[in-house]
């Protein structure tokens, strides 16, 4: 449970649902899960949930299954992970607009330019043998060439080359999700632990939306020690 500005304790999934609702109050929002307990919790706070298979290997496969359950009611799916409650609405909206504005884009995902302090953190984590974040390199059209948990491009810090820090939010067209779920995991996907690499392996265009660095914390809740700074940020933003 996490507390916001008003001190009310809410489960993580409700905070993430609220983050999606702040971005898309007028659009249908569903929580896709393989856990009946989460379905019950979502329905308790008034949300809508879809019970999907336990065989989904990642969030993109789960979105593909959810899209098939919903059928022709939807054409575009935006995937906000359940632990990404601090994702700014502007980033989600930018992805939606990217697909709406260009019918040739099948998948879109955001990235921000790593500031000096962020770049120093990524380098320090890499030197210590830890993952500090995911980076992406793009072509001249702004489409992804590769994503990695290693710092890309190699030698960027020495060469003064900009580094794009990837944020794990996605927008997909239904057909791209169908192709994804029908294909086996790619070798690079398994090696990097990055699900989006399956799209690149299939030759699917992944547009990288260049977003300005948000003026707020965007940390995910992955460990117990993440709760305190996230609660502090919820309070600072006045979210309840």
KOLVOTI-259054 format. One record per residue (C-alpha): residue in three letters; x, y, z. Coordinates in Angstrom, 2 decimals, always signed. Each point is the difference from the previous one (the first is absolute). Example, Ala and Ser with C-alpha at 12.3 -4.5 7.8 and 13.67 -1.06 7.14 Angstrom:
rec code:Ala | c1:+12.30 | c2:-4.50 | c3:+7.80
rec code:Ser | c1:+1.37 | c2:+3.44 | c3:-0.66
This chain:
rec code:Unk | c1:+0.00 | c2:+0.00 | c3:+0.00
rec code:Unk | c1:+1.17 | c2:+3.51 | c3:-0.82
rec code:Unk | c1:-1.16 | c2:+3.31 | c3:+1.45
rec code:Unk | c1:-0.46 | c2:+3.16 | c3:-2.02
rec code:Unk | c1:-0.48 | c2:+3.67 | c3:+0.81
rec code:Unk | c1:-3.12 | c2:-0.58 | c3:+2.10
rec code:Unk | c1:+1.44 | c2:-2.90 | c3:+1.97
rec code:Unk | c1:-2.43 | c2:-2.58 | c3:-1.44
rec code:Unk | c1:+1.64 | c2:-3.41 | c3:-0.52
rec code:Unk | c1:-0.67 | c2:-1.58 | c3:-3.39
rec code:Unk | c1:+1.38 | c2:-3.16 | c3:-1.66
rec code:Unk | c1:+2.63 | c2:+0.41 | c3:-2.71
rec code:Unk | c1:-2.35 | c2:-1.12 | c3:-2.77
rec code:Unk | c1:-2.47 | c2:+2.75 | c3:+0.90
rec code:Unk | c1:+2.74 | c2:+2.64 | c3:-0.16
rec code:Unk | c1:+1.04 | c2:-1.26 | c3:-3.44
rec code:Unk | c1:-3.62 | c2:-0.04 | c3:-1.17
rec code:Unk | c1:-0.34 | c2:+3.59 | c3:+1.18
rec code:Unk | c1:+3.13 | c2:+0.96 | c3:-1.96
rec code:Unk | c1:-1.61 | c2:-1.39 | c3:-3.16
rec code:Unk | c1:-3.28 | c2:+1.74 | c3:+0.80
rec code:Unk | c1:+1.74 | c2:+3.37 | c3:+0.40
rec code:Unk | c1:+1.28 | c2:-0.36 | c3:-3.56
rec code:Unk | c1:-3.09 | c2:-1.51 | c3:-1.62
rec code:Unk | c1:-3.10 | c2:+0.70 | c3:+2.05
rec code:Unk | c1:-2.14 | c2:-0.25 | c3:-3.14
rec code:Unk | c1:+1.41 | c2:-3.35 | c3:-1.22
rec code:Unk | c1:-0.65 | c2:-3.54 | c3:+1.27
rec code:Unk | c1:+2.62 | c2:-1.17 | c3:+2.51
rec code:Unk | c1:+0.49 | c2:-3.67 | c3:+0.83
rec code:Unk | c1:+2.30 | c2:-1.83 | c3:+2.39
rec code:Unk | c1:+1.24 | c2:-3.21 | c3:-1.65
rec code:Unk | c1:+1.13 | c2:-2.62 | c3:+2.51
rec code:Unk | c1:+0.18 | c2:-3.74 | c3:+0.55
rec code:Unk | c1:-0.84 | c2:+0.35 | c3:+3.71
rec code:Unk | c1:-3.62 | c2:-0.16 | c3:+1.10
rec code:Unk | c1:+0.90 | c2:+1.90 | c3:+3.18
rec code:Unk | c1:+1.07 | c2:+2.99 | c3:-2.09
rec code:Unk | c1:-3.21 | c2:-0.25 | c3:-2.02
rec code:Unk | c1:-1.98 | c2:+0.15 | c3:+3.25
rec code:Unk | c1:+1.99 | c2:+2.99 | c3:+1.26
rec code:Unk | c1:-0.42 | c2:+1.92 | c3:-3.26
rec code:Unk | c1:-3.74 | c2:-0.62 | c3:+0.04
rec code:Unk | c1:-0.11 | c2:+1.11 | c3:+3.64
rec code:Unk | c1:+1.28 | c2:+3.48 | c3:-0.82
rec code:Unk | c1:-2.23 | c2:+0.25 | c3:-3.08
rec code:Unk | c1:+2.43 | c2:-0.90 | c3:-2.80
rec code:Unk | c1:-0.30 | c2:-2.58 | c3:-2.76
rec code:Unk | c1:+2.24 | c2:-3.07 | c3:-0.14
rec code:Unk | c1:+0.73 | c2:-2.72 | c3:-2.54
rec code:Unk | c1:+1.08 | c2:-3.44 | c3:+1.21
rec code:Unk | c1:+2.74 | c2:-1.23 | c3:-2.33
rec code:Unk | c1:+2.06 | c2:-3.18 | c3:-0.20
rec code:Unk | c1:+2.81 | c2:-0.79 | c3:+2.41
rec code:Unk | c1:+2.03 | c2:-1.05 | c3:-3.05
rec code:Unk | c1:+0.73 | c2:+3.61 | c3:-1.08
rec code:Unk | c1:+3.76 | c2:+0.48 | c3:+0.17
rec code:Unk | c1:-0.05 | c2:+3.79 | c3:+0.20
rec code:Unk | c1:-2.24 | c2:+3.04 | c3:-0.05
rec code:Unk | c1:-0.12 | c2:+0.21 | c3:-3.79
rec code:Unk | c1:-1.29 | c2:-3.57 | c3:-0.30
rec code:Unk | c1:-2.59 | c2:+0.83 | c3:+2.67
rec code:Unk | c1:-1.08 | c2:+3.08 | c3:-1.96
rec code:Unk | c1:-0.31 | c2:-2.14 | c3:-3.13
rec code:Unk | c1:-2.30 | c2:-2.43 | c3:+1.81
rec code:Unk | c1:-2.03 | c2:+2.85 | c3:+1.50
rec code:Unk | c1:-0.40 | c2:+1.54 | c3:-3.45
rec code:Unk | c1:-1.39 | c2:-3.27 | c3:-1.33
rec code:Unk | c1:-2.46 | c2:-0.18 | c3:+2.90
rec code:Unk | c1:-1.21 | c2:+3.53 | c3:-0.76
rec code:Unk | c1:-0.21 | c2:-0.67 | c3:-3.74
rec code:Unk | c1:-1.00 | c2:+2.70 | c3:-2.46
rec code:Unk | c1:-0.76 | c2:+2.49 | c3:+2.76
rec code:Unk | c1:+3.61 | c2:+1.16 | c3:-0.04
rec code:Unk | c1:+2.68 | c2:+0.72 | c3:-2.59
rec code:Unk | c1:+2.77 | c2:+1.51 | c3:+2.18
rec code:Unk | c1:+1.23 | c2:-1.33 | c3:+3.35
rec code:Unk | c1:+2.13 | c2:+2.01 | c3:+2.42
rec code:Unk | c1:+1.93 | c2:-2.13 | c3:+2.45
rec code:Unk | c1:+0.63 | c2:+1.60 | c3:+3.41
rec code:Unk | c1:+1.70 | c2:-2.48 | c3:+2.31
rec code:Unk | c1:-1.59 | c2:-0.53 | c3:+3.39
rec code:Unk | c1:+3.09 | c2:+1.28 | c3:+1.84
rec code:Unk | c1:+0.29 | c2:+3.24 | c3:-2.01
rec code:Unk | c1:-2.39 | c2:+2.13 | c3:+2.04
rec code:Unk | c1:+2.08 | c2:+3.18 | c3:-0.39
rec code:Unk | c1:-0.10 | c2:+0.03 | c3:-3.81
rec code:Unk | c1:-0.97 | c2:+3.58 | c3:-1.01
rec code:Unk | c1:-3.26 | c2:+0.26 | c3:-1.99
rec code:Unk | c1:+1.80 | c2:+2.06 | c3:-2.67
rec code:Unk | c1:+2.21 | c2:-2.97 | c3:-0.92
rec code:Unk | c1:-2.97 | c2:-2.34 | c3:-0.40
rec code:Unk | c1:-1.83 | c2:+2.60 | c3:-2.06
rec code:Unk | c1:+3.04 | c2:+0.53 | c3:-2.23
rec code:Unk | c1:+0.05 | c2:-3.69 | c3:-0.89
rec code:Unk | c1:-3.70 | c2:+0.03 | c3:-0.82
rec code:Unk | c1:+0.42 | c2:+3.04 | c3:-2.22
rec code:Unk | c1:+2.97 | c2:-1.60 | c3:-1.80
rec code:Unk | c1:-2.11 | c2:-2.94 | c3:-1.16
rec code:Unk | c1:-3.00 | c2:+2.17 | c3:-0.76
rec code:Unk | c1:+2.11 | c2:+2.38 | c3:-2.06
rec code:Unk | c1:+1.83 | c2:-2.58 | c3:-2.14
rec code:Unk | c1:-1.77 | c2:-3.12 | c3:-1.28
rec code:Unk | c1:+3.33 | c2:-1.59 | c3:-0.93
rec code:Unk | c1:+1.17 | c2:-0.20 | c3:+3.61
rec code:Unk | c1:-0.74 | c2:-3.41 | c3:+1.50
rec code:Unk | c1:+1.66 | c2:+0.42 | c3:+3.41
rec code:Unk | c1:+1.10 | c2:+3.10 | c3:+1.91
rec code:Unk | c1:+1.97 | c2:+0.41 | c3:+3.20
rec code:Unk | c1:+1.51 | c2:+3.04 | c3:+1.77
rec code:Unk | c1:+3.56 | c2:+1.04 | c3:+0.76
rec code:Unk | c1:+1.54 | c2:+3.00 | c3:+1.69
rec code:Unk | c1:+3.46 | c2:+1.46 | c3:-0.46
rec code:Unk | c1:+2.19 | c2:-1.01 | c3:+2.92
rec code:Unk | c1:+1.20 | c2:+3.09 | c3:+1.86
rec code:Unk | c1:+3.56 | c2:+0.11 | c3:+1.34
rec code:Unk | c1:-0.96 | c2:-1.35 | c3:+3.42
rec code:Unk | c1:-2.04 | c2:-2.83 | c3:-1.55
rec code:Unk | c1:+2.82 | c2:-0.89 | c3:-2.36
rec code:Unk | c1:+2.46 | c2:-0.09 | c3:+2.90
rec code:Unk | c1:-2.38 | c2:-2.32 | c3:+1.86
rec code:Unk | c1:-0.32 | c2:-2.33 | c3:-3.01
rec code:Unk | c1:+3.78 | c2:-0.15 | c3:-0.36
rec code:Unk | c1:+0.53 | c2:-0.67 | c3:+3.71
rec code:Unk | c1:-2.59 | c2:-2.77 | c3:+0.01
rec code:Unk | c1:+1.54 | c2:-1.59 | c3:-3.10
rec code:Unk | c1:+3.49 | c2:+0.10 | c3:+1.51
rec code:Unk | c1:-1.37 | c2:-1.65 | c3:+3.15
rec code:Unk | c1:-1.60 | c2:-2.77 | c3:-2.06
rec code:Unk | c1:-3.56 | c2:+1.17 | c3:+0.66
rec code:Unk | c1:-2.78 | c2:+1.09 | c3:-2.31
rec code:Unk | c1:-0.66 | c2:+3.72 | c3:+0.37
rec code:Unk | c1:-2.58 | c2:+0.30 | c3:-2.76
rec code:Unk | c1:-0.77 | c2:-0.86 | c3:-3.60
rec code:Unk | c1:+1.35 | c2:+2.11 | c3:-2.85
rec code:Unk | c1:-1.00 | c2:+0.13 | c3:-3.66
rec code:Unk | c1:+1.61 | c2:+1.08 | c3:-3.26
rec code:Unk | c1:-2.11 | c2:+1.20 | c3:-2.91
rec code:Unk | c1:+0.36 | c2:+0.67 | c3:-3.70
rec code:Unk | c1:-0.45 | c2:+3.37 | c3:-1.72
rec code:Unk | c1:-3.78 | c2:-0.52 | c3:-0.07
rec code:Unk | c1:-0.15 | c2:-0.52 | c3:+3.77
rec code:Unk | c1:-0.68 | c2:-3.72 | c3:-0.19
rec code:Unk | c1:+1.75 | c2:-2.40 | c3:+2.36
rec code:Unk | c1:+3.08 | c2:-1.81 | c3:-1.22
rec code:Unk | c1:+0.70 | c2:-1.79 | c3:+3.28
rec code:Unk | c1:-0.79 | c2:+0.07 | c3:+3.72
rec code:Unk | c1:+2.45 | c2:-1.16 | c3:+2.65
rec code:Unk | c1:+0.60 | c2:-0.10 | c3:+3.72
rec code:Unk | c1:+3.56 | c2:+0.94 | c3:-0.93
rec code:Unk | c1:+0.72 | c2:+3.65 | c3:-0.65
rec code:Unk | c1:-0.62 | c2:+0.81 | c3:-3.67
rec code:Unk | c1:+1.80 | c2:+1.11 | c3:-2.05
rec code:Unk | c1:+3.28 | c2:-1.39 | c3:+1.30
rec code:Unk | c1:+2.39 | c2:+2.83 | c3:+0.80
rec code:Unk | c1:-2.78 | c2:+2.59 | c3:+0.07
rec code:Unk | c1:+1.37 | c2:+1.69 | c3:+3.12
rec code:Unk | c1:+3.47 | c2:+0.45 | c3:-1.53
rec code:Unk | c1:-1.36 | c2:+1.18 | c3:-3.35
rec code:Unk | c1:-2.59 | c2:+2.36 | c3:+1.47
rec code:Unk | c1:-2.74 | c2:-1.90 | c3:-1.82
rec code:Unk | c1:-3.56 | c2:+0.35 | c3:+1.35
rec code:Unk | c1:-1.35 | c2:-3.02 | c3:+1.85
rec code:Unk | c1:-3.72 | c2:-0.81 | c3:-0.19
rec code:Unk | c1:-1.40 | c2:-1.58 | c3:+3.14
rec code:Unk | c1:-2.94 | c2:-2.26 | c3:-0.82
rec code:Unk | c1:-3.17 | c2:+0.09 | c3:+2.10
rec code:Unk | c1:-1.87 | c2:-3.31 | c3:+0.12
rec code:Unk | c1:-3.40 | c2:+1.10 | c3:-1.32
rec code:Unk | c1:-1.37 | c2:-1.08 | c3:-3.38
rec code:Unk | c1:-2.78 | c2:+0.67 | c3:-2.49
rec code:Unk | c1:-0.84 | c2:-2.69 | c3:-2.54
rec code:Unk | c1:-2.35 | c2:-0.65 | c3:-2.85
rec code:Unk | c1:-1.96 | c2:-3.24 | c3:+0.28
rec code:Unk | c1:+1.65 | c2:-1.56 | c3:-3.04
rec code:Unk | c1:+3.47 | c2:+0.57 | c3:+1.45
rec code:Unk | c1:-1.12 | c2:-1.75 | c3:+3.20
rec code:Unk | c1:-1.33 | c2:-2.96 | c3:-2.02
rec code:Unk | c1:+3.33 | c2:-0.36 | c3:-1.79
rec code:Unk | c1:+1.86 | c2:+0.28 | c3:+3.28
rec code:Unk | c1:-1.95 | c2:-2.69 | c3:+1.82
rec code:Unk | c1:+0.22 | c2:-2.36 | c3:-2.98
rec code:Unk | c1:+3.82 | c2:+0.19 | c3:-0.10
rec code:Unk | c1:+2.44 | c2:-1.74 | c3:+2.36
rec code:Unk | c1:+2.22 | c2:+2.12 | c3:+2.24
rec code:Unk | c1:+3.00 | c2:+1.42 | c3:-1.87
rec code:Unk | c1:+3.55 | c2:-0.91 | c3:+1.04
rec code:Unk | c1:+0.81 | c2:+3.65 | c3:+0.79
rec code:Unk | c1:-3.24 | c2:+0.34 | c3:+1.98
rec code:Unk | c1:+1.03 | c2:-2.89 | c3:+2.24
rec code:Unk | c1:+3.60 | c2:+1.16 | c3:+0.34
rec code:Unk | c1:-0.91 | c2:+3.59 | c3:+0.91
rec code:Unk | c1:-3.21 | c2:-0.77 | c3:+1.89
rec code:Unk | c1:-1.76 | c2:+2.65 | c3:-2.13
rec code:Unk | c1:-3.32 | c2:-1.07 | c3:-1.50
rec code:Unk | c1:-0.09 | c2:+2.78 | c3:-2.62
rec code:Unk | c1:+2.92 | c2:-1.55 | c3:-1.88
rec code:Unk | c1:-2.37 | c2:-2.64 | c3:-1.41
rec code:Unk | c1:-1.62 | c2:+2.74 | c3:-2.08
rec code:Unk | c1:+3.36 | c2:+1.01 | c3:-1.47
rec code:Unk | c1:+0.82 | c2:-3.64 | c3:-0.67
rec code:Unk | c1:-3.21 | c2:-0.21 | c3:-2.04
rec code:Unk | c1:+0.74 | c2:+3.18 | c3:-1.93
rec code:Unk | c1:-2.80 | c2:+1.91 | c3:+1.71
rec code:Unk | c1:+0.53 | c2:+3.75 | c3:+0.08
rec code:Unk | c1:+0.33 | c2:+1.34 | c3:+3.56
rec code:Unk | c1:-0.27 | c2:+3.79 | c3:+0.09
rec code:Unk | c1:+1.87 | c2:+1.61 | c3:+2.89
rec code:Unk | c1:-1.83 | c2:+3.09 | c3:+1.23
rec code:Unk | c1:+2.47 | c2:+2.60 | c3:+1.24
rec code:Unk | c1:-1.46 | c2:+1.39 | c3:+3.23
rec code:Unk | c1:+1.33 | c2:+2.84 | c3:+2.15
rec code:Unk | c1:+1.39 | c2:-1.20 | c3:+3.34
rec code:Unk | c1:-2.90 | c2:+0.11 | c3:+2.48
rec code:Unk | c1:+0.24 | c2:+2.38 | c3:+2.94
rec code:Unk | c1:-0.94 | c2:-2.76 | c3:+2.40
rec code:Unk | c1:+1.19 | c2:-3.35 | c3:+1.28
rec code:Unk | c1:-0.95 | c2:-2.84 | c3:-2.38
rec code:Unk | c1:+1.31 | c2:-2.93 | c3:+2.06
rec code:Unk | c1:-1.77 | c2:-3.35 | c3:-0.12
rec code:Unk | c1:-0.88 | c2:-1.98 | c3:+3.11
rec code:Unk | c1:+2.31 | c2:-3.00 | c3:-0.33
rec code:Unk | c1:+1.36 | c2:-0.37 | c3:+3.55
rec code:Unk | c1:-1.30 | c2:+0.75 | c3:+3.53
rec code:Unk | c1:+2.45 | c2:+2.89 | c3:+0.34
rec code:Unk | c1:-1.61 | c2:+1.68 | c3:-3.03
rec code:Unk | c1:-3.22 | c2:+0.67 | c3:+1.95
rec code:Unk | c1:+1.17 | c2:+2.95 | c3:+2.11
rec code:Unk | c1:+1.26 | c2:+2.24 | c3:-2.85
rec code:Unk | c1:-3.07 | c2:-0.86 | c3:-2.09
rec code:Unk | c1:-2.34 | c2:+0.94 | c3:+2.85
rec code:Unk | c1:+1.94 | c2:+3.24 | c3:+0.43
rec code:Unk | c1:-0.42 | c2:+0.79 | c3:-3.69
rec code:Unk | c1:-3.73 | c2:-0.80 | c3:+0.07
rec code:Unk | c1:-0.33 | c2:+2.48 | c3:+2.87
rec code:Unk | c1:+2.10 | c2:+2.63 | c3:-1.78
rec code:Unk | c1:-2.16 | c2:-0.32 | c3:-3.13
rec code:Unk | c1:-3.18 | c2:+0.22 | c3:+2.06
rec code:Unk | c1:-1.22 | c2:-3.40 | c3:-1.20
rec code:Unk | c1:-2.47 | c2:-1.97 | c3:+2.09
